[in-house]
Amino acid sequence: MTKLDKEVLEKILKFQKSEITEHLIYKKLARLAGPNQALLEKISQEELKHYYVWKSYSQKEVKPSLIQLWFYTGLSWLLGLTFGIKLMEGGEKDAQLAYDEISSAVAEAKEIYQEERAHEQALIRLIDEERLAYMGSIVLGLNDALVEFTGALAGFTLALA
């Protein structure tokens, strides 16, 4: 292993923190997942493996982001597993650029990125939740109510003017 410059080391520590945080998030979400529990536990273990790869380069222990842990698990509990996971995976787009930037210093960066992409694809294919299915109906119902209220208000305004 070669000596890493300060900028690369900062990125590695950021990735390391992200991996340990995602490990804990997926571990907690596995409890909410029902039939999808095995997949989320597998992803959790792969995130932990990524953490140890980054740790081998940084030689430092990193604590997870408790704010992110509480935010994503709470959001998933409140609005559903699909919503929480899709929101969490939305941040993965920037990871490709960051992994590419350090791939010359860290051989495993491209491999980790490929595994992250595989996680995202598995989650998108797998999760279909009842709460999410009803969310579209809720939005359409609220839209109809707003249109009817606005129409009634306009009608009363013209009739009483």
Disulfide bonds with the S-S distance in Angstrom:
none
